[in-house]
Amino acid sequence: MKQEIIIIDNTKVDNLYNDIKLLVEESRNRVYKTVNTEMINLYWNIGKMIVDMQEGNPKAKYGDYLIERVSDKLSLEFGKGFSNRNIKRMRKFYLCYSNRTTLLSQLTWSHYLELIKIDDVNKRNFYMHECINSNWDVRELQRQRTTLLYERLLASKDKNKVFELSTVGHKLSEPKDIIKDPFVLEFLDIKENTNYLESDLEKNILNHLKEFLLELGKGFTYVGNQVRITLDTEHYYPDLVFYNRILKCFVIIDLKIGKVTHKDIGQMQMYVNYYDREIKDNKENKTIGILLSTDKNETIVKYTLPEDNQTIFSSEFRLTIPTEEEFINVIESEKKNLELV
C-alpha cells in the first residue's frame, strides 16, 4: 500500500500564521485597553468618593486619618495597590481631572502619576494632549517635562496661540510651529565644552535618530543625510533632510558649531530654493530650512533674510539640559523679541 505524500505550501502556512498572530495581538490590545479603562475609572471614582467625604475640601484635617483607615482595610482585602500613598494619589488624580472626559482612558495610570505632579493646569493639560497625540511613553513624558518643552514652545507663540497649547496640544499649522529654542540634544554621546566637529554631531544624531525625531516633534520622517545637490558641475550636501507629513513639506537641517554667518544663511536659501523647484511636487508646501547651531546670531539672520521670511529659521541647540534659570532667561529673551516684531 502506497503512503500518501502530503505537500505543504509554506506560503499558505506563513499567511495563516500571520493572520492568527494579528488576531491575537488585536485581541490582547483590546483586553489591555479595557483593563486600563476600568482601572482609570476605578481610581477616578475612588478619588471622587474621598473628596466627597471631605466635603470637597482635600485639606480637611480628618482627610489623612480617613485615608489611612480606609487604606488599612482595603489593603487587607485587595493588596498593596491601595496603600495610603496610592489612595492619596487617587484623590489628587480626581482633583486634577474632576471634569472627566473620554480622553482619560487613552493614557495609563503611570502617565497620570507624572501628570498630577504638575500644578499648573494649562501645562498639565498640554502634556496630557501631547502624550495622546504623539503617543509618548512615560519615559518620554518625563524627558519632555525635564527639558521644559511647554515653556520653550510658549516662548515662540503669539498670544492667540498660547491657549491652543493647553486645549489641543502642540498643533502644527505653519512652518514656525516646528521651531523650538533651544533644541535639547542631551541624548547625544557628546559632552558640552569639548572639541567636536560638525561631522561628529551629525554622526551622533544618526546614531540616536529615534530620540532626535522625538525632539523635533510630531510628523517628522527621516529622508537622508548628505543628500547630494548638483548645480552644473558643483556638488552640495545638506546635513540632514526630513519630511513633515503634517505640514506636507521637506525640512532641511544644517548643523553649525559656532555663530551662524550670512554665508550659512545664503547656502540654506539655495538648498530651500532647489528643493522647491526640483524636488517637491505641486501638492506639497514650501521647503523649510533650519540652521541648528551653538550660536544662532539673531542680528545676522534678521538682516540677511527678508522681513516676510516664513521658511528659513535659526535655532540653538544644547548638549545638556539647561537649568530652569537658564531656560527662563532664554524664554524672557524670546518674549522680548516677539514684542519687538
Secondary structure, 3 states (H helix, E strand, C coil): CCCCCCCCCHHHHHHHHHHHHHHHHHHHHHHHHHHHHHHHHHHHHHHHHHHHHCCCCCCCCCHHHHHHHHHHHHHHHHCHHHCHHHHHHHHHHHHHCCCCCHHHHHCCHHHHHHHCCCCCHHHHHHHHHHHHHHCCCHHHHHHHHHCCHHHHHHHCCCHHHHHHHHHHCCCCCCHHHHCCCCEECCCCCCCCCCCCCHHHHHHHHHHCHHHHHHHHCCCEEEEEECCCEEECCEEECCCEEEEECCCCEEEEEEEEEEECCHHHHHHHHHHHHHHHHHHCCCCCCCCEEEEEEEECCHHHHHHHCCCCCCCEEEEEEECCCCCHHHHHHHHHHHHHHHHHC
